[in-house]
Amino acid sequence: MVPDVPTELRTPCTVEARTYDTLADVALLMADHVEGLDCANGKIVATDQILTAAETKLAGGPEE
């Protein structure tokens, strides 16, 4: 059995390139990267939930 992982979880999280000339630009750049990390970590958590459910089912345990 192969678990169904949605395409959205299989696509990379991207951070748009920005120029940074001022500290305000650097702050925006940092905020973009924090958002990108949140996106990536959310996908990892969701993928882990899918895989854990599939592993539990394969092992004959209770499904969530």
C-alpha positions as CSV (number, residue, x, y, z in Angstrom):
1,M,0.0,0.0,0.0
2,V,1.3,3.4,-0.9
3,P,-0.2,6.3,1.0
4,D,-1.7,9.2,-1.0
5,V,0.3,12.3,-0.5
6,P,-1.3,15.4,-2.0
7,T,0.6,17.2,-4.7
8,E,0.6,20.4,-2.6
9,L,2.7,18.6,0.0
10,R,5.1,17.4,-2.6
11,T,5.9,20.8,-4.0
12,P,8.7,23.0,-2.6
13,C,8.1,26.1,-0.6
14,T,9.7,29.0,-2.3
15,V,11.0,32.3,-1.1
16,E,11.0,35.1,-3.6
17,A,14.3,36.8,-4.3
18,R,14.5,40.4,-3.0
19,T,17.0,43.1,-3.1
20,Y,18.1,44.4,0.2
21,D,19.5,47.9,0.5
22,T,18.2,49.0,3.9
23,L,17.5,47.4,7.3
24,A,13.8,47.5,6.4
25,D,14.5,45.4,3.3
26,V,16.5,42.9,5.5
27,A,13.5,42.7,7.9
28,L,11.2,41.8,5.0
29,L,13.7,39.3,3.7
30,M,13.9,37.6,7.1
31,A,10.1,37.6,7.3
32,D,9.9,35.9,3.9
33,H,12.3,33.2,5.1
34,V,10.3,32.6,8.3
35,E,7.2,32.2,6.2
36,G,9.1,29.8,4.0
37,L,10.2,27.7,7.0
38,D,6.6,27.7,8.4
39,C,5.4,26.4,5.0
40,A,8.0,23.7,4.8
41,N,7.5,22.6,8.4
42,G,3.8,22.5,7.9
43,K,4.3,20.2,4.9
44,I,6.6,18.0,6.9
45,V,4.0,17.6,9.7
46,A,1.2,16.9,7.3
47,T,3.3,14.3,5.4
48,D,4.3,12.7,8.7
49,Q,0.6,12.4,9.7
50,I,-0.2,10.7,6.4
51,L,2.8,8.3,6.7
52,T,2.1,7.5,10.4
53,A,-1.6,6.7,9.6
54,A,-0.4,4.4,6.7
55,E,2.2,2.7,8.9
56,T,-0.4,2.2,11.7
57,K,-2.8,0.6,9.3
58,L,-0.1,-1.6,7.8
59,A,0.9,-2.7,11.4
60,G,-2.8,-3.5,12.1
61,G,-3.1,-0.8,14.7
62,P,-6.1,1.5,15.3
63,E,-6.6,4.2,12.7
64,E,-6.9,7.8,13.7
